[in-house]
Amino acid sequence: MPKRTIIPFGPQHPVLPEPIHLDIAIRDEKVVEAIPSLGFIHRGLELLVDKKDFNDMCFVAERICGICSFIHGQGYCQGIEEIMNVQVPDRAKYLRTIWAELSRIHSHILWLGLAADAAGFESLFMHSWRVREKVLDIFEETTGGRVIFGVNKVGGVKRDIENDVLKRIVGTLKDMEAEFKPLANVFIDDYSIKHRFSNVGMLSKEDAYKLGAVGPVLRGSGVSIDARKLGYAAYKELNFEPIVENSCDCYARTIVRVREVYQSVDLIKQAVDKIPDGPIDQKVTGSPNGEFFSRLEQPRGEVVYYMRGNGTKNLDRYRVRTPTFSNIAPLVKMLEGCELADVPVIILTIDPCISCTER
C-alpha cells in the first residue's frame, strides 16, 4: 500500500481568498482524510458584550464579516427586539429585506468571480466583479457605505429610501440582470467549468442533512431548507421557494448561487412593490432581560445568534454560529477520496469565510 503523507494546506494558498488551514492526508494523489484546524484569526468579538452597550454591539456584530455585514447587524437587532418585545415598523422590515437581498446578490457575484478565477477564467472574474460594482453603488447611495453600512438599529433602521429611489434601484437591477445573464450562462453551459466542477466534491443528500450543511451547500445536495421561509423581516409577505439542485457536486453549488442572484432581484422587485409608507424605527426604552435564538439566512447559509440579557445595558452572553462553521464537517466529507488537485475547488464551493467563523 502506498505511504500515507500529510500535507499542510493553508492558511495561505494562491487559490483561496480565506486563511483556512487543513492537514490533508494523501496516498499517491488521493485524499484519505482532511483534518481542519480552526482559530487562526480568532478575534474575541463576542467578549465585547461585557464592555459595549447593547445598542453599540450592533456595530460590533456588523464587523464579524464584511461581505455579510448587514445581515449580521440585522440578526443581532432582531434578537434584541424579540427579547424586549419591540414592534419594528413594517417599512423598516421591508428595507431590511431589500438590503439583505442586495447583500446576497453582491456576495454571490463576488463568489462567482472567485470560482471563475479558480477555473482559470481571469476575464470572467473581472467581468463578474464589474457587474457587482452596481450593487455596491446602490449600497453607497442608500447607506453611505460599501462594506460596513451601519443602518441597522434596535427598533428598525437609521435611514429611509425614498419610493422614487427604490423604483430607480429596481431599474438598475434590471440593467445589472441583463449584464449578468451572459456571465451566468458561462457558468451554466461552459464545457471547461462543467468538466472542472461536475462530479467533484460529492456530498449526498443524506450526508448534507446529517452533517448539518447549510445554504447553497445544503440546497446543492437536494435539501429544500432556507431560513428565509421562517418569515422574518418581510419575507412572509413575499413569494419564493428555496433554490435546489440535485447533482450534489461543486457544479450544483455553483448553479444554486447563479439562480439565487435572479431570485434576489425578483424578491427586491416584490418588496419595492409592496413596501408600505410609515416610520422606519421604534423608540426603545429599558434594557434586554431574557434570552433568544435569532435565525437568518446569510448568502452562505443559515446563521444563528444567541443573546442573553440581564436587565442591564450589557448582555450576559452573545454567541454566533456562522454558516462556514456549519459547513466545515460537510467539507471534510467532500474531501475524502478526492484528487489532491481538486482540494482548492472543493473548499471554494462552500464559500468559506474564516473571519465569520473565528469571532
Order of alpha helices (4+ residues) and beta strands (2+ residues): beta-beta-beta-alpha-alpha-alpha-alpha-beta-beta-alpha-alpha-alpha-alpha-alpha-beta-beta-beta-alpha-alpha-alpha
